[in-house]
Amino acid sequence: MGIIYSLLLGCLAGFCAGKLMKGGGFGIIMNIVLGLFDGVFGGWLFSMLGIEWGGILGQLGTAIIGAVAILWVASFFKK
């Protein structure tokens, strides 16, 4: 059940990040696909900064910030 939860959280975070980027995304499907990697990236980024959030809201926040970062970097390759 944990992997399904992580995938759903990643998809939700990818969708939210696409809405936050306002034109910086790649469309809903690609944002969700990129969002699947956001939790891992967000966790790595926060561990490097020494930040730790707990609970479901912390996980979602970390995943959204990771997704925004991934979409921001991916937007450079879009051009």
C-alpha positions in Angstrom: 0.0 0.0 0.0 2.9 2.3 0.6 4.0 2.4 -3.1 0.5 3.2 -4.2 0.3 6.0 -1.7 3.6 7.4 -2.9 2.5 7.3 -6.5 -0.8 9.0 -5.8 1.0 11.6 -3.7 3.5 12.2 -6.5 0.7 12.6 -9.1 -1.2 15.1 -6.8 2.0 17.0 -6.3 2.8 17.1 -10.0 -0.7 18.4 -10.7 -0.4 21.1 -8.0 3.1 22.1 -9.2 1.8 22.5 -12.7 -0.9 24.9 -11.4 1.7 26.8 -9.4 4.1 27.2 -12.3 1.5 29.0 -14.5 2.6 28.2 -18.0 5.9 26.7 -16.9 4.6 23.2 -17.1 4.1 20.7 -19.9 0.5 20.0 -19.7 -1.4 18.0 -17.1 -0.3 14.5 -18.2 3.4 15.3 -18.4 3.3 17.3 -15.1 1.8 14.2 -13.4 4.5 12.0 -14.9 7.2 14.3 -13.8 5.5 14.5 -10.5 6.2 10.9 -9.9 9.8 11.7 -9.2 9.2 14.8 -7.1 8.9 13.1 -3.7 12.3 11.6 -4.1 13.9 14.8 -5.4 12.1 16.9 -2.8 13.3 14.6 0.0 16.9 14.7 -1.3 16.8 18.5 -1.6 15.4 19.0 1.9 17.8 16.6 3.4 20.7 18.6 1.9 19.2 21.7 3.5 18.7 20.0 6.8 14.9 20.4 6.7 12.5 17.7 7.8 8.7 17.8 7.7 6.5 15.1 9.2 3.0 13.9 8.5 1.0 13.8 5.3 1.0 17.5 4.9 4.8 17.6 5.2 5.2 14.8 2.7 2.8 16.6 0.3 4.7 19.9 0.8 8.0 18.3 0.2 6.7 16.6 -2.9 5.1 19.8 -4.3 8.4 21.7 -3.8 10.3 18.9 -5.4 7.9 18.9 -8.4 8.1 22.7 -8.8 11.9 22.4 -8.8 11.8 19.6 -11.4 9.3 21.5 -13.6 11.5 24.6 -13.3 14.6 22.7 -14.4 12.7 20.8 -17.1 11.4 24.1 -18.5 14.9 25.0 -19.6 15.0 21.9 -21.8 11.6 22.7 -23.2 12.8 25.8 -25.0 
